[in-house]
Amino acid sequence: MSLVRLVYASRSRLVEADRRVELARILETARLRNAERHITGFLMATPGGFAQVLEGEAGSIAETYGRIMVDPRHGDLRLLAQDAIAHPQFTGWAMAFAEHSETTQFIFGLYGVSPEAEIFEQPLDVLLDLAGELANARA
């Protein structure tokens, strides 16, 4: 089995009034589908964007990213990396999640994510480090 890690960032097209409901819907669907396909990952969200790390079998990751590409909740989608990996980083999480909030503001800020510097503008290394830090904070 060939494992890959895919990382993307996008602008959020969620309407603020429906944001909570839509995020819950995204997570519910992603967790169900990812568990069925043995995909692990981490989704980070800010009011203006998303960044996500997906890990799993190459075909399952390609199928999942294909759905994300046509999802109207994402704009300006940027594929930042798609690389072979030996082991997943987010084992045990069909989809871990962290949102920029009062609780996580400090960690997001350490990595340069703020209202002035949105998550979708961050480079790959920053997003991977941020996801790892947020995952450790959740553990």
C-alpha positions as CSV (number, residue, x, y, z in Angstrom):
1,M,0.0,0.0,0.0
2,S,1.4,3.4,-1.0
3,L,0.8,6.1,1.6
4,V,0.7,9.7,0.7
5,R,0.3,13.0,2.5
6,L,-1.7,15.8,0.8
7,V,-1.8,19.3,2.1
8,Y,-4.0,22.1,0.7
9,A,-5.2,25.5,1.7
10,S,-8.3,27.4,0.5
11,R,-10.4,30.4,1.2
12,S,-13.6,29.8,3.1
13,R,-16.8,30.5,1.3
14,L,-18.9,29.8,4.4
15,V,-21.4,32.4,5.3
16,E,-20.9,33.6,8.8
17,A,-24.5,33.0,9.8
18,D,-24.3,29.3,8.8
19,R,-20.6,28.8,9.7
20,R,-21.1,26.5,12.8
21,V,-23.7,24.3,11.0
22,E,-21.5,24.0,7.9
23,L,-18.3,23.2,9.9
24,A,-20.2,20.5,11.8
25,R,-21.5,19.1,8.5
26,I,-18.0,19.1,7.0
27,L,-16.6,17.3,10.0
28,E,-19.4,14.7,10.2
29,T,-19.1,13.8,6.6
30,A,-15.3,13.8,6.5
31,R,-15.0,11.6,9.6
32,L,-17.4,9.0,8.2
33,R,-15.9,8.9,4.8
34,N,-12.3,9.0,6.0
35,A,-12.9,6.2,8.5
36,E,-14.3,4.0,5.7
37,R,-11.3,4.8,3.5
38,H,-8.6,4.6,6.3
39,I,-7.7,8.3,5.8
40,T,-6.3,10.3,8.7
41,G,-5.9,14.0,8.8
42,F,-6.2,17.4,10.4
43,L,-8.4,20.3,9.4
44,M,-7.6,23.8,10.5
45,A,-10.1,26.6,10.1
46,T,-10.1,30.3,10.5
47,P,-12.9,32.7,9.6
48,G,-11.3,33.3,6.2
49,G,-9.9,29.9,5.2
50,F,-9.1,26.3,5.6
51,A,-5.9,24.2,5.6
52,Q,-5.9,20.5,5.7
53,V,-3.5,17.6,5.9
54,L,-4.8,14.3,4.5
55,E,-3.0,11.0,4.9
56,G,-3.8,7.6,3.4
57,E,-3.7,5.3,0.4
58,A,-2.9,7.3,-2.8
59,G,-6.2,6.4,-4.5
60,S,-8.4,7.3,-1.5
61,I,-6.6,10.6,-1.1
62,A,-7.0,11.5,-4.8
63,E,-10.7,10.7,-4.6
64,T,-11.1,12.8,-1.5
65,Y,-9.2,15.7,-2.9
66,G,-11.3,15.5,-6.1
67,R,-14.5,16.0,-4.0
68,I,-12.9,19.0,-2.2
69,M,-11.9,20.6,-5.5
70,V,-15.6,20.8,-6.5
71,D,-17.0,21.7,-3.0
72,P,-18.5,25.2,-3.2
73,R,-17.4,25.9,0.4
74,H,-13.8,26.2,-0.8
75,G,-12.4,29.0,-3.0
76,D,-8.9,29.6,-4.4
77,L,-7.9,26.0,-3.6
78,R,-4.1,25.6,-3.5
79,L,-2.4,22.1,-3.5
80,L,0.7,22.6,-1.4
81,A,2.1,19.1,-1.3
82,Q,1.4,15.5,-2.2
83,D,4.2,13.3,-1.1
84,A,4.8,9.7,-0.3
85,I,5.1,9.0,3.4
86,A,6.2,6.0,5.5
87,H,3.8,6.6,8.4
88,P,0.9,8.9,9.0
89,Q,1.3,11.7,11.5
90,F,-2.3,11.8,12.6
91,T,-2.9,8.2,13.4
92,G,-6.2,7.6,15.2
93,W,-8.0,10.6,13.8
94,A,-10.3,10.2,10.9
95,M,-10.4,14.0,11.0
96,A,-8.9,16.0,13.8
97,F,-10.1,19.7,13.9
98,A,-8.9,23.0,15.3
99,E,-10.5,26.3,14.8
100,H,-8.9,29.7,15.4
101,S,-10.7,30.8,18.6
102,E,-9.9,32.4,21.9
103,T,-8.6,29.0,23.1
104,T,-6.3,28.3,20.2
105,Q,-5.4,31.9,19.3
106,F,-2.0,31.8,21.0
107,I,-0.9,28.6,19.1
108,F,-2.2,30.0,15.8
109,G,-0.4,33.3,16.5
110,L,2.9,31.5,17.2
111,Y,2.8,30.4,13.5
112,G,1.8,33.7,12.1
113,V,-1.9,33.0,11.6
114,S,-3.9,36.1,12.5
115,P,-6.8,38.2,11.1
116,E,-4.1,40.0,9.1
117,A,-2.3,36.8,7.8
118,E,-4.9,34.2,7.1
119,I,-4.3,30.5,7.2
120,F,-4.7,30.0,3.4
121,E,-1.7,32.4,2.9
122,Q,0.7,30.3,5.0
123,P,3.5,28.2,3.4
124,L,3.6,24.4,3.6
125,D,6.1,24.1,6.4
126,V,4.2,26.5,8.7
127,L,0.9,24.6,8.1
128,L,2.5,21.2,8.9
129,D,4.2,22.6,12.0
130,L,0.9,24.3,13.1
131,A,-1.1,21.1,12.6
132,G,1.5,19.1,14.6
133,E,1.4,21.6,17.4
134,L,-2.4,21.7,17.5
135,A,-2.5,17.9,17.5
136,N,-0.1,17.8,20.4
137,A,-2.3,20.3,22.3
138,R,-5.3,18.0,21.7
139,A,-3.6,14.9,22.9
